[in-house]
Amino acid sequence: MITNQARSGALMAMGSMLCVQVGLAIAVTLIDRIGVEGAAWLRLAWAGVLMLVIVRPRFAAFTWATFRVCVVLGVVTAAVTLLFMAALGRIPLGTASALEFLGPLGVAVAHGKGSHRAVWPGLAAVGVVLLTQPWAGDVDPIGVLFALGAAVCWACYILLTQRAGDEVSGINALAVSMPVAGLLATAVVGPSVLPRMTPEILLIGVGLAILLPVVPFALELLALRRLTTAAFGTLMALEPAFAMIVGLVVLHQDPGPAGIVGICFVVAAGIGAARTGARSSPVPAEVG
């Protein structure tokens, strides 16, 4: 039976995935004008500004140790975004998504419990392969390396997000990690993308940052307070399913028989993960 804790965590995770896919659909319309690195920078830079303005983090919410965790989370957040967008510039979205999913899948297997800990992640992995069909299209080895780098960063992101969410109250952790991610992205790609920005694109970027990553990352942080990393990592398999649905509704892309079977696999895995993935509520370690 799914507990209320697990149910709410799963709903937050799924809400995050839906926002991600809608945000990506909007970002795709900007890539031709500002490039993949420009789309990534726009999201991260505005997200950092918005989180500072909205949350206005309190110094009392952090110790030096928890502040350092949030800074590292910001570095990882920038890295996973920039690497995945770089991969999309070289390999198909399906291939990139399948490779990136190795990150949360690894977390799910490593942190699962019992002799059957690989059952739900394994079922999810089969579904993701059927959904994304990574064998379709040419594969660029550098693009593959970018996607694998994003997978490693995504695994680190899940672990760091849960730790930050456990130790810092509310979403104060994001008010540190997102500005750090925005500053790092500016340092890495800012000189090449800033000349392409126009007032119109910057305005679109505000809405894009809210959809991706402000709302999704906040929901993920809250979800990881309610779910184990193993359950959350498995639930991430539902993201390609959301991508398929958004693609069908918005872009009129037919998933085909393999995609339909794949979505059944990942939905089954997601339900199984939610049934067994609840955790007790953590108590944030605040100062003062």
C-alpha positions as CSV (number, residue, x, y, z in Angstrom):
1,M,0.0,0.0,0.0
2,I,1.3,3.5,-0.9
3,T,1.6,5.7,2.2
4,N,0.6,9.4,2.2
5,Q,4.3,10.3,2.6
6,A,5.2,8.3,-0.5
7,R,2.2,9.4,-2.5
8,S,2.9,13.1,-1.9
9,G,6.6,12.6,-2.8
10,A,5.7,10.8,-6.0
11,L,3.2,13.5,-7.0
12,M,5.9,16.2,-6.4
13,A,8.4,14.2,-8.5
14,M,5.9,13.8,-11.3
15,G,5.0,17.5,-11.2
16,S,8.6,18.3,-11.5
17,M,9.0,16.1,-14.6
18,L,6.0,17.7,-16.3
19,C,7.4,21.1,-15.7
20,V,10.8,20.0,-17.1
21,Q,9.3,18.7,-20.3
22,V,7.1,21.7,-20.9
23,G,10.1,23.9,-20.2
24,L,12.2,21.9,-22.7
25,A,9.6,22.3,-25.3
26,I,9.9,26.1,-24.9
27,A,13.7,25.9,-24.8
28,V,13.7,24.1,-28.2
29,T,12.2,27.1,-29.8
30,L,15.1,29.3,-28.7
31,I,18.0,27.0,-29.6
32,D,18.1,28.2,-33.2
33,R,18.4,31.8,-32.0
34,I,20.8,31.4,-29.1
35,G,22.2,27.9,-29.3
36,V,22.0,25.1,-26.8
37,E,24.5,26.8,-24.4
38,G,22.5,30.0,-24.6
39,A,19.3,28.2,-23.7
40,A,21.1,26.5,-20.8
41,W,22.6,29.8,-19.5
42,L,19.2,31.6,-19.8
43,R,17.5,29.1,-17.6
44,L,20.3,29.0,-15.0
45,A,20.9,32.7,-14.8
46,W,17.3,33.7,-14.4
47,A,16.7,30.8,-11.9
48,G,19.5,32.1,-9.7
49,V,18.1,35.7,-9.7
50,L,14.5,34.5,-9.1
51,M,15.4,32.2,-6.2
52,L,17.3,35.0,-4.5
53,V,14.5,37.5,-4.9
54,I,11.7,35.0,-3.9
55,V,13.3,33.1,-1.1
56,R,15.7,35.7,0.4
57,P,17.7,33.0,2.3
58,R,18.3,33.5,6.0
59,F,21.8,33.1,7.3
60,A,20.4,31.3,10.3
61,A,19.1,28.5,8.1
62,F,22.7,27.3,7.4
63,T,25.8,26.1,9.1
64,W,29.1,26.3,7.3
65,A,28.8,22.6,6.5
66,T,25.3,22.9,5.0
67,F,26.3,26.0,3.1
68,R,29.2,24.2,1.5
69,V,26.8,21.4,0.5
70,C,24.5,23.9,-1.2
71,V,27.4,25.5,-3.1
72,V,28.5,22.0,-4.4
73,L,24.9,21.3,-5.3
74,G,25.0,24.5,-7.4
75,V,28.1,23.4,-9.2
76,V,26.6,20.0,-10.0
77,T,23.3,21.7,-11.1
78,A,25.2,23.9,-13.6
79,A,27.2,20.9,-14.8
80,V,24.3,18.6,-15.5
81,T,22.4,21.3,-17.4
82,L,25.4,22.4,-19.5
83,L,26.5,18.8,-20.3
84,F,23.1,17.6,-21.2
85,M,22.5,20.6,-23.5
86,A,25.9,20.0,-25.1
87,A,25.0,16.4,-25.7
88,L,21.7,17.4,-27.4
89,G,23.8,19.4,-29.8
90,R,25.5,16.2,-31.0
91,I,23.2,13.2,-30.5
92,P,19.4,12.6,-30.6
93,L,17.3,13.5,-27.6
94,G,16.3,9.8,-27.2
95,T,19.9,8.7,-27.0
96,A,20.9,11.5,-24.7
97,S,17.9,10.8,-22.3
98,A,18.7,7.0,-22.2
99,L,22.3,7.7,-21.4
100,E,21.5,10.3,-18.8
101,F,19.1,8.0,-17.0
102,L,22.0,5.8,-16.1
103,G,22.7,8.3,-13.3
104,P,19.4,7.9,-11.4
105,L,19.3,4.3,-12.3
106,G,22.7,3.8,-10.6
107,V,21.5,5.6,-7.5
108,A,18.3,3.4,-7.4
109,V,20.4,0.2,-7.6
110,A,23.1,1.3,-5.2
111,H,20.7,2.6,-2.5
112,G,18.0,0.0,-2.9
113,K,17.4,-2.6,-0.1
114,G,16.8,-6.3,-0.2
115,S,17.5,-9.0,-2.7
116,H,15.0,-7.5,-5.2
117,R,16.4,-4.0,-5.1
118,A,17.2,-4.1,-8.9
119,V,13.7,-5.2,-9.9
120,W,12.0,-1.8,-10.2
121,P,15.1,0.0,-11.6
122,G,15.6,-2.9,-14.1
123,L,12.0,-2.7,-15.2
124,A,12.3,1.1,-15.6
125,A,15.5,0.7,-17.6
126,V,13.8,-1.6,-20.1
127,G,11.0,0.9,-20.4
128,V,13.3,3.8,-21.0
129,V,15.2,1.9,-23.7
130,L,11.9,1.2,-25.5
131,L,10.8,4.8,-25.1
132,T,13.9,6.5,-26.2
133,Q,15.2,3.8,-28.7
134,P,18.8,4.9,-28.5
135,W,19.8,2.7,-31.4
136,A,17.9,5.0,-33.8
137,G,20.1,7.5,-35.6
138,D,23.9,8.2,-35.7
139,V,25.8,8.4,-32.5
140,D,28.6,11.0,-32.0
141,P,31.2,9.7,-29.4
142,I,31.7,13.2,-28.0
143,G,28.0,13.6,-27.5
144,V,27.9,10.2,-25.7
145,L,30.6,11.4,-23.4
146,F,28.7,14.6,-22.7
147,A,25.6,12.6,-21.9
148,L,27.5,10.2,-19.6
149,G,29.0,13.2,-17.8
150,A,25.4,14.5,-17.3
151,A,24.4,11.0,-15.9
152,V,27.2,11.2,-13.3
153,C,26.2,14.7,-12.4
154,W,22.5,13.8,-12.1
155,A,23.4,11.0,-9.7
156,C,25.4,13.4,-7.6
157,Y,22.5,15.9,-7.9
158,I,20.0,13.4,-6.4
159,L,22.2,12.6,-3.4
160,L,23.2,16.2,-2.7
161,T,19.6,17.5,-3.1
162,Q,18.4,15.0,-0.5
163,R,21.1,16.0,1.9
164,A,20.5,19.7,1.4
165,G,16.8,19.2,1.8
166,D,17.3,17.3,5.0
167,E,19.6,19.8,6.6
168,V,18.2,23.1,5.4
169,S,14.6,24.2,6.1
170,G,12.2,25.2,3.4
171,I,13.8,25.8,0.0
172,N,16.6,27.9,1.4
173,A,19.1,25.4,-0.1
174,L,18.0,26.4,-3.6
175,A,18.4,30.1,-2.9
176,V,22.2,29.3,-2.6
177,S,22.6,26.5,-5.2
178,M,20.7,28.2,-8.0
179,P,22.7,31.5,-7.9
180,V,25.9,29.5,-7.7
181,A,24.8,27.5,-10.8
182,G,23.9,30.8,-12.6
183,L,27.3,32.3,-11.8
184,L,29.2,29.2,-12.9
185,A,27.2,29.0,-16.2
186,T,27.9,32.7,-16.8
187,A,31.7,32.1,-16.2
188,V,31.7,29.1,-18.6
189,V,29.5,30.2,-21.5
190,G,28.5,33.8,-20.7
191,P,31.1,35.5,-23.0
192,S,29.8,33.5,-26.0
193,V,26.0,33.8,-25.3
194,L,25.6,37.3,-23.9
195,P,26.0,39.0,-27.3
196,R,23.1,36.9,-28.7
197,M,20.6,38.1,-26.0
198,T,17.8,40.5,-26.8
199,P,15.2,42.1,-24.5
200,E,12.6,39.7,-25.9
201,I,14.7,36.6,-25.3
202,L,15.6,37.8,-21.8
203,L,11.9,38.2,-21.0
204,I,11.0,34.8,-22.3
205,G,13.8,33.5,-20.2
206,V,12.0,34.5,-17.0
207,G,9.1,32.2,-17.8
208,L,11.4,29.5,-19.0
209,A,13.4,29.6,-15.7
210,I,10.2,29.3,-13.6
211,L,9.3,26.1,-15.6
212,L,12.8,24.9,-15.8
213,P,14.5,24.7,-13.3
214,V,12.9,26.8,-10.4
215,V,9.7,24.9,-9.9
216,P,11.1,21.4,-10.8
217,F,14.1,21.7,-8.5
218,A,11.9,22.9,-5.7
219,L,9.5,20.0,-6.1
220,E,12.4,17.6,-6.3
221,L,14.0,18.9,-3.1
222,L,10.6,18.5,-1.3
223,A,10.0,15.0,-2.9
224,L,13.4,13.8,-1.7
225,R,12.4,14.6,1.9
226,R,9.6,12.1,1.5
227,L,11.2,9.4,-0.7
228,T,14.3,7.3,-0.6
229,T,17.0,8.0,-3.2
230,A,16.3,4.6,-4.6
231,A,12.6,5.3,-5.1
232,F,13.3,8.7,-6.5
233,G,15.9,7.4,-8.9
234,T,13.4,4.9,-10.2
235,L,10.6,7.4,-10.5
236,M,12.9,9.5,-12.8
237,A,12.2,6.8,-15.4
238,L,8.8,8.4,-15.8
239,E,10.4,11.5,-17.3
240,P,10.8,9.9,-20.8
241,A,7.1,9.0,-20.5
242,F,6.2,12.6,-19.9
243,A,8.4,13.5,-22.8
244,M,6.5,11.1,-25.0
245,I,3.2,12.5,-23.9
246,V,4.3,16.2,-24.4
247,G,5.7,15.2,-27.8
248,L,2.5,13.6,-28.8
249,V,0.3,16.5,-27.7
250,V,2.5,19.4,-28.6
251,L,4.6,18.1,-31.5
252,H,2.3,15.4,-32.8
253,Q,5.0,12.8,-32.5
254,D,3.7,9.2,-32.7
255,P,5.5,7.0,-30.1
256,G,4.8,3.8,-31.9
257,P,4.2,0.3,-30.4
258,A,7.6,0.2,-28.7
259,G,6.9,3.6,-27.0
260,I,3.5,2.4,-25.7
261,V,5.0,-0.8,-24.3
262,G,7.9,1.3,-22.8
263,I,5.5,3.7,-21.0
264,C,3.7,0.7,-19.5
265,F,7.0,-0.6,-18.1
266,V,8.1,2.7,-16.5
267,V,4.6,3.4,-15.1
268,A,4.7,0.0,-13.4
269,A,8.2,0.6,-12.1
270,G,7.2,4.1,-10.8
271,I,4.2,2.6,-8.9
272,G,6.4,-0.1,-7.5
273,A,9.0,2.4,-6.4
274,A,6.4,4.6,-4.7
275,R,4.9,1.7,-2.8
276,T,8.3,0.9,-1.2
277,G,10.1,4.2,-1.2
278,A,8.7,6.3,1.7
279,R,11.1,7.6,4.4
280,S,10.6,9.4,7.7
281,S,10.5,13.2,7.7
282,P,13.9,14.7,8.4
283,V,14.6,17.5,10.8
284,P,16.6,20.4,9.4
285,A,19.7,21.4,11.2
286,E,19.4,25.2,11.7
287,V,21.6,27.6,13.6
288,G,20.5,29.7,16.5
